[in-house]
């Protein structure tokens, strides 16, 4: 801005300055403070501005509106800017750095106010596309506040084990706080607390890599030895497995179900050794009746191919083709069977059998396989377990034909124990079951 004649600024004079007609802006320079001027624009703005030079380049900074800045304050600011320039400091960069620091401090304060509940919602939203329906439901139930009417039965839902710490700030989740939480919650529901802790560990690992939460959770919150020592010890479910002599009763009860889809699902779950969600998500395009294989979406390796044994092939061939799902449902919103556990629990109770979960059917597959002396590596490959030995991991991947030999042998043995007289020919259309 070219400098015209200078004027000794006073508050009344600054107030009286007006923009000349037909000009985009008018400049008035202060005679007492070097570099200070008042700039008026055609839009009616009137501001104090400082101008000087640094390293051969013009430095111009707006101090502020004349209505909010007094003349004395504007002169002080102009002199401060002049001092920075005399030191070789660019006041614009200095201002930018100061604003950035203030913004960083403000964000850090906000970060430190983030609660577990705030981050937990982000965590679920970010990860739920990788989870099964039941795994997502576990995360929601373990953190729920409770107090809602139960969907099944009477009364209200209880708070989840994680609910008591959901309002805690991430920065306050110290190892002492986690140990206190474990001691309180474990006295009532140790198994659920053990599951909640495993989910909390997974969350902490995720949070420490997330840009918004990284570094907020104190070190050792879930990894300290003292914390892990307080986690409830959950023993193996020795009873959650079907015995050979129970097969007859179980098959009889399951095959009498009025819903053929539920019946086929439960039998296939036992005879394939698959995870419950893997079968629930089975599509017709995953079943190859010609080459007698099933392609399963494996949670470990992404996909695995297992044999389609004769009896399971019969079960699936009798199901209706309503949509893309093998185990479809007319009532479910997504068109597939969602939660077969209640009906299975009722069957077990009515048949007088010991408690047996859906995962217990998968466990039964591996246990019953020992009756036909099926190699453990074959069992692991069919069920989708990670190889447990170096040779299995790196050198042995058995073809489906070899898996089929053992798998069919196990299926024949199970059906024999269950009293199911099954006759199968090479043609799938001729497969039939003798009651």
C-alpha angles and dihedrals in degrees: 000000000000113000118235125184115321127241128205101243122228127167094253092048092050089049091051097051112116133183116256116247118270093010125119091216143357125210128207119187126211115236094204102046117051113231096010119123142157116238122200123191132200087248089065099255117144117189142165110243132185123209132183141131132263124184091348094308130108116251115201125176132175110228097189149278116312090231093062100031120065118217092249093051091047091052091049091051092047091052091048090053090048090054091053091050091049087057091052094252120138103229091204092060090043090054092046091051091049092051091047091051092049091049091048091051091048092051091047090053089051091047091053089054093057112118128210088251092056094050094039091061091051090047094053093046091050097046107030094092087065095049134081120243092256093048090052090048090053091055091050096046096045091055100035122123093224126210094113122124111266116250089217122037127354135303133038131303118259125237114266120248092254095050094086091064100034092099093051116110113247088238089058096054094103124162089257091055093048091049091051090050091049093050094050098043097039093063091068108030113009097170094052091045091053089053091046091052092052089052090047090053091052090049093051091051090052094045093052089060097043117099093225098048105027112132096008097104110075116248113265095018092135102006102058113114091233090057095048090048089060094053109109113256109236113200125216116274098247091169096049094088133087119243124219093251091053095058094084094054094042096050092045091054096043095047090054092061113124091221107072092195093057090045093050092046095053093046092046090049091059096040097048099037088222126152113265094245092047091063094040088058094046113129128200090245087061092061117079109190092177097057093026099235138129122211109212125194099235118207089211106040100016095243139015132184118224132176121272098225119209099254094044088048089054092050093051095043090060095054122101119254098227096146140333094301120093093208097042130177130203093204102047118092093227092046099243138095107277113182118010092167098094094053091046091050090052091050092050092049094046092049092051093239124147117264110289125178127206088254086052088066089057089048089049091057092059093044097047090048088074090068090068092038093242110180113256091233090058091049091049093049093049093046095043097243119155113257111265099204136051093243092050092046099049109020112028123068106149121213119246091251091061091046089049092056092058096034093053090047090055092046092052091050094049092048090049091053090045093052093240108147103206123181118193131179129190090264113076091210089063095053111120139164124229110215 
